[in-house]
Amino acid sequence: MPHSMNWYVEGHIVYARFEGVVTIDEFREFMAKLFSYFDQSPALLVHVIADNRRITRSLSIREIVSVVKKPHEKMGWYIEVNTNINPVRFISNIASQVFRIRNRTFATLDEATAFLKNQDQSIQWDKADTSVIASS
């Protein structure tokens, strides 16, 4: 599962992009990196936009739960972008209930960012680094 992770809005929104097959070891590495982003941020809540459109095989709920024991205290919205929306939404709904996180799935990045703009008006969107998502 090659992945990339960058600040979309420094200290407030992490943008992560995934490709290929998700393995449990790579998912552990991703979660450790994500938690370090949360720890770096002075914000009370940090949101995540996860672009999953290029994943070819994902982990099961059981595998995800084995890695993520509990969400980070700064976890805000976890927004997934995936064109295969119905099965993803089902899995996301289960995961959000298990981990008690705010989660939504959208087919496009535009829909995802529009939703997040509506949910958190404190974010300074003029400081968004659009180069992070430009190649998506």
ChimeraX attribute file (.defattr): number of C-alpha atoms within 10 A of each C-alpha:
attribute: neighborCount
match mode: 1-to-1
recipient: residues
	/A:1	20
	/A:2	14
	/A:3	17
	/A:4	14
	/A:5	18
	/A:6	16
	/A:7	16
	/A:8	22
	/A:9	20
	/A:10	17
	/A:11	19
	/A:12	23
	/A:13	24
	/A:14	21
	/A:15	19
	/A:16	21
	/A:17	22
	/A:18	19
	/A:19	16
	/A:20	15
	/A:21	15
	/A:22	18
	/A:23	14
	/A:24	17
	/A:25	11
	/A:26	14
	/A:27	20
	/A:28	15
	/A:29	12
	/A:30	19
	/A:31	16
	/A:32	14
	/A:33	13
	/A:34	19
	/A:35	15
	/A:36	12
	/A:37	20
	/A:38	25
	/A:39	15
	/A:40	9
	/A:41	15
	/A:42	11
	/A:43	12
	/A:44	12
	/A:45	17
	/A:46	23
	/A:47	23
	/A:48	23
	/A:49	23
	/A:50	21
	/A:51	27
	/A:52	22
	/A:53	19
	/A:54	16
	/A:55	17
	/A:56	12
	/A:57	12
	/A:58	17
	/A:59	13
	/A:60	12
	/A:61	13
	/A:62	9
	/A:63	13
	/A:64	15
	/A:65	14
	/A:66	11
	/A:67	15
	/A:68	14
	/A:69	10
	/A:70	11
	/A:71	13
	/A:72	18
	/A:73	12
	/A:74	17
	/A:75	17
	/A:76	20
	/A:77	19
	/A:78	21
	/A:79	24
	/A:80	26
	/A:81	24
	/A:82	21
	/A:83	15
	/A:84	13
	/A:85	16
	/A:86	11
	/A:87	10
	/A:88	19
	/A:89	17
	/A:90	11
	/A:91	13
	/A:92	22
	/A:93	17
	/A:94	13
	/A:95	18
	/A:96	14
	/A:97	11
	/A:98	13
	/A:99	14
	/A:100	12
	/A:101	18
	/A:102	16
	/A:103	18
	/A:104	19
	/A:105	25
	/A:106	20
	/A:107	16
	/A:108	14
	/A:109	18
	/A:110	11
	/A:111	14
	/A:112	20
	/A:113	16
	/A:114	10
	/A:115	14
	/A:116	20
	/A:117	14
	/A:118	9
	/A:119	11
	/A:120	13
	/A:121	9
	/A:122	9
	/A:123	16
	/A:124	12
	/A:125	13
	/A:126	8
	/A:127	10
	/A:128	16
	/A:129	14
	/A:130	11
	/A:131	9
	/A:132	18
	/A:133	15
	/A:134	7
	/A:135	6
	/A:136	10
